[in-house]
Amino acid sequence: MYEWNFWPVLSESGILWAGFRNTLILTATALSGGLVVGLFLALGRLSHRRWLSLPAGIVIEVFRTTPPLVQLFWFYFGLPIVLAVEMTPFLAAALTFTIQSGAFFAEIFRAGIVSIEKGQWEAARVIGMNHAQMMRRIILPQAVKRMFPSMMERSIELMKTTTLVATVSYADLLFQANELAQKTFRPLEVYTVVALIYFISISAVSFLAARLEKRFARSGEITQ
């Protein structure tokens, strides 16, 4: 029988919390950047100008259909060779997950925008709004509320995907867990604690997202 002993892990818990903090920083960076990139990609793909829609479509499809680990390796190992730039693990990870998240968010934005009823577009044109004003004041505020469930699901998936950065030696939670497991010789206990950290944090986010989704649904702002 295996004798569980969490004390060596708990006594060195500062290592894990440092990694968790780095995970949150990376997730927040990629999430905020991904939302901006996704909006611009969505608007580009919806554009009637082919010189905008074609490149946006290519970026979306490439980053949606290739493995994130391959993308991470390309940014970390390939980009310094191609562009002769210095690439840190955090910068490579932030670029990778920002653009990859942006590609997924772009499709969420696009679906939300096209779901807005035709009458809303026509009403905005009738009162003299240009396209930018119409998107900012009428279309996007309604679309974002409808996209909220999909956005939250993608955000949670992003946090789990960031565990890949341990492969390029970014000191996230999983990387720190690997270090702690080698230090304490208690890998089962270490990865059990890591699993609990992810479970509690993601469950808390999911709970808050569900509450907000129900509130939007009651007010008719989310289409079921």
Beta strands, then each sheet from edge to edge (+ up, - down):
end
